[in-house]
């Protein structure tokens, strides 16, 4: 369900503290004149969604709020804006995902800020009650590092392990315990998360020397957050369960910055009891989580999402290079895109990377190519064509041949200019 009410962004009182851990804006709701802290990820532009929301919300209070918005715009002579960064009026949408957030029943007549605040208390006070279970984490790469940092910030007891042990030092200084092997971490923790690079790494972590499987005991929970194929996930799940363990797959949508900000989206499947046990952990690391049913479903959904993202990035790079070779300004192209329906943080950031020639990794190019390869194989397994993904995959392979593997995915641009 979704709760909506139009508001304007205002300055917060000096003595009112901003919530910790999330990027928030202070707003005043039209119609009710209530105020609240709202996460930026919960905002939708007013004009593009106006008609849709009016049709979906027939209550008097909502209509009064819309009338107040229109009067406000008339007085301010405001022009229609296409990005929340540039507008003063927006619709707030809180998506409620059970069981992480409580599902609220809200009548059409009751869409005020009180209900919005109740829908997600972390948007207001940033507080999370950490689980009393001991948490382990294996793999401190671009994504894992941000996740562990947020788990610690929100008060979880965490034991860490990484193949390159030096990466653990910072987290030990922040209060984490150090595990000598994956088996030791699993044996001493109630829930162990893992986030590694690819299917081979995921299986080696479980089945290799001093691996996860050696530490699994009845009741121990193992949560694999790696982006891999469904076959790998099912294989790992089977061996974990065969030892009496409980398994959940939970790949994440996002990048290094979103991981650092605790704004990932978690896709989970498998043991729903484990999903519920991970509630506070998922709240610490992400803005939303989805439970998708049987093991393998999260892997499939994640690969589909990565396929869309990777193909889009290749198209962005293709457009930027075509602009260059035809004598068009790349900056002007970006400015125009940012005024249209394709406007997004992703589009702007990746184009800025290209314009600045800065390809510091936020998401490794080699990993998006791996995801595309796995997505194409997923399509093959059900005899479904994926020609766009296949074409994009070839461009990323070309970029890898140009030594761009460890750069950001936006470095696929270099495949077009060499």
ZIRAJO-V850930 format. One record per residue. N is the residue number from 1. RES is the residue in three letters. D_FIRST is the distance of its C-alpha to the first C-alpha in Angstrom with 1 decimal. Layout:
n = <N/N>
res = <RES/RES>
d_first = <D_FIRST/D_FIRST>
This chain:
n = <1/2/3/4/5/6/7/8/9/10/11/12/13/14/15/16/17/18/19/20/21/22/23/24/25/26/27/28/29/30/31/32/33/34/35/36/37/38/39/40/41/42/43/44/45/46/47/48/49/50/51/52/53/54/55/56/57/58/59/60/61/62/63/64/65/66/67/68/69/70/71/72/73/74/75/76/77/78/79/80/81/82/83/84/85/86/87/88/89/90/91/92/93/94/95/96/97/98/99/100/101/102/103/104/105/106/107/108/109/110/111/112/113/114/115/116/117/118/119/120/121/122/123/124/125/126/127/128/129/130/131/132/133/134/135/136/137/138/139/140/141/142/143/144/145/146/147/148/149/150/151/152/153/154/155/156/157/158/159/160/161/162/163/164/165/166/167/168/169/170/171/172/173/174/175/176/177/178/179/180/181/182/183/184/185/186/187/188/189/190/191/192/193/194/195/196/197/198/199/200/201/202/203/204/205/206/207/208/209/210/211/212/213/214/215/216/217/218/219/220/221/222/223/224/225/226/227/228/229/230/231/232/233/234/235/236/237/238/239/240/241/242/243/244/245/246/247/248/249/250/251/252/253/254/255/256/257/258/259/260/261/262/263/264/265/266/267/268/269/270/271/272/273/274/275/276/277/278/279/280/281/282/283/284/285/286/287/288/289/290/291/292/293/294/295/296/297/298/299/300/301/302/303/304/305/306/307/308/309/310/311/312/313/314/315/316/317/318/319/320/321/322/323/324/325/326/327/328/329/330/331/332/333/334/335/336/337/338/339/340/341/342/343/344/345/346/347/348/349/350/351/352/353/354/355/356/357/358/359/360/361/362/363/364/365/366/367/368/369/370/371/372/373/374/375/376/377/378/379/380/381/382/383/384/385/386/387/388/389/390/391/392/393/394/395/396/397/398/399/400/401/402/403/404/405/406/407/408/409/410/411/412/413/414/415/416/417/418>
res = <UNK/UNK/UNK/UNK/UNK/UNK/UNK/UNK/UNK/UNK/UNK/UNK/UNK/UNK/UNK/UNK/UNK/UNK/UNK/UNK/UNK/UNK/UNK/UNK/UNK/UNK/UNK/UNK/UNK/UNK/UNK/UNK/UNK/UNK/UNK/UNK/UNK/UNK/UNK/UNK/UNK/UNK/UNK/UNK/UNK/UNK/UNK/UNK/UNK/UNK/UNK/UNK/UNK/UNK/UNK/UNK/UNK/UNK/UNK/UNK/UNK/UNK/UNK/UNK/UNK/UNK/UNK/UNK/UNK/UNK/UNK/UNK/UNK/UNK/UNK/UNK/UNK/UNK/UNK/UNK/UNK/UNK/UNK/UNK/UNK/UNK/UNK/UNK/UNK/UNK/UNK/UNK/UNK/UNK/UNK/UNK/UNK/UNK/UNK/UNK/UNK/UNK/UNK/UNK/UNK/UNK/UNK/UNK/UNK/UNK/UNK/UNK/UNK/UNK/UNK/UNK/UNK/UNK/UNK/UNK/UNK/UNK/UNK/UNK/UNK/UNK/UNK/UNK/UNK/UNK/UNK/UNK/UNK/UNK/UNK/UNK/UNK/UNK/UNK/UNK/UNK/UNK/UNK/UNK/UNK/UNK/UNK/UNK/UNK/UNK/UNK/UNK/UNK/UNK/UNK/UNK/UNK/UNK/UNK/UNK/UNK/UNK/UNK/UNK/UNK/UNK/UNK/UNK/UNK/UNK/UNK/UNK/UNK/UNK/UNK/UNK/UNK/UNK/UNK/UNK/UNK/UNK/UNK/UNK/UNK/UNK/UNK/UNK/UNK/UNK/UNK/UNK/UNK/UNK/UNK/UNK/UNK/UNK/UNK/UNK/UNK/UNK/UNK/UNK/UNK/UNK/UNK/UNK/UNK/UNK/UNK/UNK/UNK/UNK/UNK/UNK/UNK/UNK/UNK/UNK/UNK/UNK/UNK/UNK/UNK/UNK/UNK/UNK/UNK/UNK/UNK/UNK/UNK/UNK/UNK/UNK/UNK/UNK/UNK/UNK/UNK/UNK/UNK/UNK/UNK/UNK/UNK/UNK/UNK/UNK/UNK/UNK/UNK/UNK/UNK/UNK/UNK/UNK/UNK/UNK/UNK/UNK/UNK/UNK/UNK/UNK/UNK/UNK/UNK/UNK/UNK/UNK/UNK/UNK/UNK/UNK/UNK/UNK/UNK/UNK/UNK/UNK/UNK/UNK/UNK/UNK/UNK/UNK/UNK/UNK/UNK/UNK/UNK/UNK/UNK/UNK/UNK/UNK/UNK/UNK/UNK/UNK/UNK/UNK/UNK/UNK/UNK/UNK/UNK/UNK/UNK/UNK/UNK/UNK/UNK/UNK/UNK/UNK/UNK/UNK/UNK/UNK/UNK/UNK/UNK/UNK/UNK/UNK/UNK/UNK/UNK/UNK/UNK/UNK/UNK/UNK/UNK/UNK/UNK/UNK/UNK/UNK/UNK/UNK/UNK/UNK/UNK/UNK/UNK/UNK/UNK/UNK/UNK/UNK/UNK/UNK/UNK/UNK/UNK/UNK/UNK/UNK/UNK/UNK/UNK/UNK/UNK/UNK/UNK/UNK/UNK/UNK/UNK/UNK/UNK/UNK/UNK/UNK/UNK/UNK/UNK/UNK/UNK/UNK/UNK/UNK/UNK/UNK/UNK/UNK/UNK/UNK/UNK/UNK/UNK/UNK/UNK/UNK/UNK/UNK/UNK/UNK/UNK/UNK/UNK/UNK/UNK/UNK/UNK/UNK/UNK/UNK/UNK/UNK/UNK/UNK/UNK/UNK>
d_first = <0.0/3.8/6.9/10.1/13.7/16.8/19.3/22.6/23.8/26.7/29.2/28.5/31.2/33.8/33.6/29.8/29.2/26.6/24.3/25.8/24.7/22.0/22.7/21.5/22.3/23.1/21.7/22.3/19.7/21.2/21.8/21.4/23.6/21.7/21.9/20.0/20.2/17.4/17.4/18.6/16.3/13.4/15.3/15.4/18.7/18.9/21.1/19.7/16.2/17.7/18.1/14.8/13.0/15.8/15.3/11.6/12.5/15.7/16.1/19.5/18.4/16.3/19.3/21.7/20.0/20.3/23.9/24.6/23.5/25.8/28.6/28.2/28.4/31.4/33.2/32.6/33.4/30.6/30.3/27.2/26.2/24.4/23.6/22.1/25.4/27.3/25.3/25.0/22.0/18.4/14.8/12.9/9.5/8.2/6.2/6.1/8.4/10.4/13.1/13.7/11.2/10.8/7.7/8.2/8.7/9.2/11.5/12.2/15.2/13.7/12.1/14.9/15.5/15.9/12.3/11.6/14.5/13.5/10.3/12.7/16.3/17.8/17.0/19.3/22.1/21.9/22.9/22.3/24.1/25.8/26.4/30.0/30.4/32.7/31.1/33.0/32.4/34.5/34.7/34.8/34.4/32.4/29.1/30.3/32.1/29.1/27.1/30.1/30.6/27.1/27.5/30.8/29.6/27.0/29.7/29.6/32.9/33.4/36.2/36.6/38.6/39.3/41.9/43.4/43.9/44.4/40.7/40.1/42.4/40.1/37.5/40.3/41.3/37.8/38.0/37.1/39.5/41.3/41.3/44.4/42.9/39.6/41.1/41.9/38.4/36.8/39.4/38.9/35.1/32.5/29.9/31.2/29.2/31.0/30.5/33.4/34.3/34.5/35.1/38.7/37.8/35.0/37.5/40.4/38.5/38.0/41.2/43.7/46.2/44.8/41.4/38.3/39.5/42.5/40.5/38.0/38.6/36.9/33.6/33.4/30.1/30.2/27.2/28.2/26.3/28.7/27.9/30.1/30.3/29.0/32.6/33.2/30.2/31.2/34.7/33.8/31.5/34.4/37.0/34.8/34.0/37.7/38.7/36.4/33.7/30.0/28.2/25.0/24.6/22.4/23.4/21.9/21.0/22.9/26.4/28.8/27.6/24.0/25.4/27.6/24.8/22.5/19.8/19.9/17.1/18.0/18.0/19.2/20.8/23.5/23.9/20.6/22.7/23.8/20.2/19.6/23.0/22.1/19.2/21.2/22.8/19.6/18.5/21.9/22.1/18.7/15.6/13.3/14.1/13.4/15.3/16.8/19.2/22.9/25.1/25.6/22.2/21.3/24.7/24.3/20.9/22.5/25.6/23.8/22.1/25.5/27.2/25.2/25.8/29.4/30.2/28.7/30.8/33.9/33.3/33.1/36.4/37.9/37.1/38.5/41.7/42.2/42.0/44.6/47.0/46.9/47.7/44.3/42.9/40.1/39.0/38.8/36.8/34.2/34.3/33.6/30.8/29.2/29.3/27.6/24.4/25.2/25.2/23.6/24.7/25.8/27.9/29.6/30.3/31.8/33.9/35.1/36.2/38.2/39.7/40.8/41.9/40.0/38.5/37.9/35.4/31.8/31.1/34.4/35.5/36.9/33.5/31.7/34.7/34.4/30.8/31.8/34.6/32.4/29.9/32.9/34.1/30.8/31.2/34.8/33.9/32.2/34.6/32.0/33.4/32.3/34.9/33.0/32.3/35.9/37.3/35.3/36.4/40.0/39.6/38.2/41.1/43.5/42.0/42.5/46.1/46.5/45.6/42.1/40.4/40.0/38.8/35.3/33.9/34.7/38.4/38.0/39.4/42.7/42.9/43.3/46.0/48.4>
